[in-house]
Amino acid sequence: MRNLKLVMEYEGTNYHGFQRQINSKLTIQEILEEKLFVLTEEEIKITASGRTDAGVHAKGQVINFFTNSNIPVERFPLALNSMLPEDIAIKKAEEVPLEFHSRYSAKSKVYSYNILNSLTPSPFFRNFTYFLPRTLDLEKMRQGSTYLLGEHDFIAFRSAGSSVKRTIRHIYRLEIREKEEQLIELEVEANGFLYNMVRIIVGTLVQVGMGKMAPEAVKEILESRDRRKAGQTAPAKGLVLQEVKYFS
């Protein structure tokens, strides 16, 4: 028995999220497991570092699975990429210890969120950005973001529908920067994220940037533990799982 780790990327536009669903909607996991069956002739159940929702993208999603196949590990990316659709790709593969778990062995995850802050939409960015034709005060957004750094109870930044009981997370860094072509990128690294946590953080900081909320209100929202006081959940298509970091 071998434990293989794959790093993959995908455009989530055409999928109902990563996790396989009972109602047979098209998911990343379903497609990957089907191709692994063709390649290994084994019924393989993959484990992901985390679920991404419908429309969310990934550049560094990590999965692992157990196999009895003797196919050299370096052959897996080439073989799988020849079968996968163009919006899914395996970047690399390696054999890891049997105890490695793509989710529970993770030290931190890095997500980015992109906003197209322009008066006009762009066909080229339509699947990858939150189009927002409103002036944003980035300095105020950065001020508000400082209250999110460190370890806090982020229950006010979690959507309903999650069964997770522990809502304390540690945000190591949160950066907001201007990019070319009127893009604004928010990048956040934490030891874990609650359901829709990044998208709610973005929606809240956008309210700050538009002057509808003071930067200090972010601290008040955290302390209130009340989801209703935070901003709206930003669209899924602006979110990208950039990287998963592991303990050495």
C-alpha positions in Angstrom: 0.0 0.0 0.0 1.3 3.5 -1.0 0.1 6.9 0.0 0.4 9.4 -2.9 0.1 13.2 -2.6 -1.0 15.2 -5.6 -0.9 19.0 -6.0 -3.5 20.2 -8.5 -5.1 23.3 -9.9 -8.5 23.8 -11.4 -10.9 26.4 -12.6 -14.1 25.9 -10.6 -16.5 27.7 -13.0 -18.1 24.5 -14.4 -18.2 22.5 -11.2 -20.5 22.2 -8.2 -17.5 22.4 -5.9 -14.8 19.9 -5.1 -16.5 17.3 -3.0 -18.5 14.5 -4.6 -22.2 14.9 -4.1 -25.0 12.4 -3.6 -27.2 14.1 -6.3 -24.5 13.4 -8.9 -23.8 17.1 -9.8 -20.5 17.4 -11.5 -17.6 17.8 -9.0 -13.8 17.9 -9.1 -13.6 14.8 -6.9 -15.9 12.8 -9.0 -13.9 13.4 -12.2 -10.5 12.8 -10.5 -11.6 9.5 -8.9 -13.0 8.3 -12.2 -9.7 9.0 -14.0 -7.8 7.3 -11.1 -9.9 4.2 -11.6 -9.1 4.1 -15.3 -5.4 4.5 -14.5 -5.0 2.1 -11.6 -8.1 -0.1 -12.0 -8.8 0.5 -8.3 -11.8 2.1 -6.5 -9.9 5.1 -5.1 -11.3 7.5 -2.5 -9.3 10.7 -2.4 -8.9 13.1 0.5 -8.5 16.8 -0.1 -6.9 19.5 2.1 -10.3 21.2 2.1 -13.5 21.5 0.1 -13.9 24.4 -2.3 -17.4 25.6 -3.2 -19.0 25.9 -6.6 -17.2 28.4 -8.7 -14.1 28.6 -6.4 -10.8 28.0 -8.1 -7.5 26.4 -6.9 -3.8 26.8 -7.9 -2.5 24.6 -5.0 -5.2 22.1 -3.9 -3.6 19.1 -2.3 -5.1 15.6 -2.2 -3.8 12.2 -1.1 -5.0 8.7 -1.7 -3.9 5.1 -1.0 -3.1 2.7 -3.8 -1.6 -0.7 -4.5 -0.6 0.3 -8.0 3.1 0.0 -8.9 2.9 2.9 -11.4 5.9 5.2 -10.8 4.7 8.3 -8.9 6.3 10.6 -11.5 4.0 9.1 -14.1 0.8 10.1 -12.4 0.7 13.8 -13.5 1.4 13.0 -17.2 -1.1 10.1 -17.3 -3.9 11.9 -15.5 -3.5 15.1 -17.4 -4.0 13.2 -20.6 -7.4 12.2 -19.4 -8.6 15.2 -17.4 -10.6 18.1 -18.9 -8.7 21.2 -19.7 -9.9 23.1 -16.6 -8.3 20.5 -14.2 -4.5 19.7 -14.1 -2.2 17.8 -11.8 1.0 19.9 -11.1 3.1 17.3 -9.3 3.0 14.0 -7.4 5.0 12.4 -4.7 4.9 9.4 -2.4 4.4 10.3 1.2 4.4 8.5 4.6 1.2 6.4 5.2 0.3 8.8 8.1 0.2 11.8 5.9 -3.3 13.4 5.6 -3.8 16.2 3.2 -6.2 18.0 5.6 -5.0 17.1 9.1 -1.3 17.4 8.3 -1.6 20.9 7.0 0.0 23.8 8.9 -1.7 26.6 7.1 -3.7 27.5 3.9 -3.3 30.6 1.7 -6.3 32.0 -0.2 -6.5 35.0 -2.5 -9.5 37.0 -3.5 -9.6 39.2 -6.6 -11.8 42.3 -7.1 -12.1 44.0 -10.5 -12.4 47.6 -9.3 -13.4 49.2 -12.6 -16.3 51.1 -14.1 -16.6 48.5 -16.8 -16.6 44.7 -16.6 -14.1 42.6 -18.4 -15.0 39.4 -20.4 -11.5 38.1 -19.6 -11.9 38.4 -15.8 -15.6 37.5 -15.6 -15.0 34.0 -14.1 -12.2 35.0 -11.7 -13.1 38.4 -10.1 -15.8 40.2 -8.2 -16.7 43.1 -10.4 -17.2 46.1 -8.2 -17.6 49.5 -10.0 -17.4 51.5 -6.8 -14.5 53.5 -5.4 -12.7 51.7 -2.6 -10.5 53.2 0.1 -7.8 50.6 0.4 -6.1 52.2 3.4 -9.3 52.0 5.4 -9.7 48.4 4.3 -6.2 47.7 5.5 -6.9 49.3 8.8 -10.0 47.2 9.3 -8.1 44.0 8.3 -5.7 44.5 11.2 -8.4 43.6 13.7 -8.6 40.1 12.1 -5.0 39.2 12.6 -4.2 36.7 15.3 -6.3 34.1 17.1 -10.0 34.9 17.3 -13.5 33.3 17.4 -14.6 33.9 13.7 -18.1 32.7 14.1 -19.4 36.1 12.9 -17.6 35.3 9.7 -19.1 31.9 9.1 -22.1 31.1 7.0 -24.8 28.8 8.3 -24.7 25.2 7.2 -21.4 24.2 8.8 -21.2 21.4 11.4 -17.8 22.5 12.7 -18.1 23.1 16.5 -14.8 24.9 17.1 -14.8 28.4 15.5 -11.5 29.7 16.7 -8.9 30.3 14.0 -5.6 32.1 13.7 -4.9 34.4 10.8 -1.2 34.8 10.3 -1.3 37.5 7.6 -3.8 39.5 5.6 -2.6 41.6 2.7 -4.5 44.0 0.4 -2.7 45.2 -2.7 -3.3 46.8 -6.0 -2.4 44.9 -9.1 -2.4 45.8 -12.8 -5.6 46.2 -14.9 -7.5 47.7 -11.9 -7.4 44.5 -9.9 -7.3 44.5 -6.1 -6.0 41.3 -4.5 -6.7 40.3 -0.9 -4.4 37.4 0.3 -4.9 35.7 3.7 -3.1 32.9 5.4 -4.5 31.1 8.4 -4.3 27.7 10.2 -7.8 27.0 8.9 -10.9 28.6 7.6 -14.6 28.4 8.5 -17.3 27.9 5.9 -17.3 31.0 3.6 -15.0 32.8 6.0 -12.7 34.5 3.4 -15.7 35.6 1.3 -17.4 37.1 4.3 -14.2 38.9 5.3 -14.0 40.3 1.8 -17.6 41.4 1.9 -17.1 43.1 5.2 -13.9 44.9 4.1 -15.6 46.1 0.9 -18.2 47.7 3.2 -15.3 49.5 5.0 -13.7 50.5 1.7 -17.0 52.0 0.4 -17.4 54.0 3.6 -20.5 52.2 4.8 -18.7 50.8 7.8 -15.8 52.2 9.9 -12.6 50.2 10.1 -13.2 49.8 13.9 -16.5 48.1 13.2 -14.5 44.9 12.1 -13.4 44.5 15.8 -17.0 45.0 17.0 -18.2 42.4 14.6 -15.7 39.9 15.8 -16.6 40.5 19.4 -20.3 40.4 18.7 -20.1 36.8 17.3 -23.1 37.8 15.2 -23.0 36.9 11.5 -25.8 39.5 10.7 -23.5 42.3 11.6 -20.8 41.4 9.0 -20.9 42.2 5.3 -22.4 40.1 2.6 -20.7 36.9 1.3 -18.6 38.0 -1.7 -19.1 36.0 -4.9 -17.3 32.6 -5.1 -15.6 33.3 -8.5 -13.1 35.7 -7.0 -11.7 33.1 -4.6 -8.6 31.0 -5.2 -6.9 28.4 -3.0 -3.3 29.3 -3.6 -1.3 27.0 -1.4 -1.4 24.5 1.4 1.6 24.5 3.7 2.6 21.4 5.7 4.7 20.7 8.8 8.1 19.5 7.8 
